[in-house]
Amino acid sequence: MKLTVIRWSVDIFLSEIDGHTHAEARLVSGVDTPLTATGTAKLSERDPVDVPEIGYELATARALRSLADRLLATAAEDVEAIAGRDGG
C-alpha cells in the first residue's frame, strides 16, 4: 500500500468598512482556478459595541460553509462525469 500525502490550503481574505464585513475563502489545491466562496456579516443597530473580530468570525464561517457546499457540488459533478464515461 502506498501512502499519498498532498496539501491543500484555504486562504481567507477579510475586509470591513462601516460595520459591513466581507470574507472570501479560496481553496488552493493546485488547479488553475481556485474554488472560492464568500460570506458577509453586518453590525446590527442593536449591538452595544462594534467588535470587528466578531464580524470577521461570522463572515469567515459563512464563507467556509459556502466553500464546503461548493466543494461537495464539484465532487458530485466529477463523480457524475466519471460515471457517465463508464456507462454506469
Secondary structure as GFF3:
##gff-version 3
##sequence-region A 1 88
A	DSSP	beta_strand	9	17	.	.	.	ID=ss1
A	DSSP	beta_strand	20	28	.	.	.	ID=ss2
A	DSSP	beta_strand	35	42	.	.	.	ID=ss3
A	DSSP	alpha_helix	52	85	.	.	.	ID=ss4
###
